[in-house]
């Protein structure tokens, strides 16, 4: 009987690790994406300052979509 309870405990622990790992990978990917979008937006404004308004709008939309990945990872995977 002790083996069965140990297996249940192990299953509970690994399930929690899987949920945390999924959420952390999703949030890490979103953070990297937002950083890349921001750096490329700054680079494109540096090359063409006249297009800063259009670049700003598109980069904000892109960052919002990238952050949505973090919300999906945090809230949709509740195991």
Residue pairs with C-beta under 8 A, 6 or more apart in sequence:
15 79
16 79
18 79
19 77
19 78
19 79
22 73
22 77
23 73
23 74
23 77
25 73
26 69
26 70
26 72
26 73
26 74
26 77
27 70
27 73
27 74
29 69
29 70
29 73
30 66
30 67
30 69
30 70
30 73
31 70
33 63
33 66
33 69
34 63
34 66
34 67
37 59
37 62
37 63
37 66
38 59
38 63
40 59
41 55
41 56
41 58
41 59
44 51
44 55
45 51
45 52
45 55
45 56
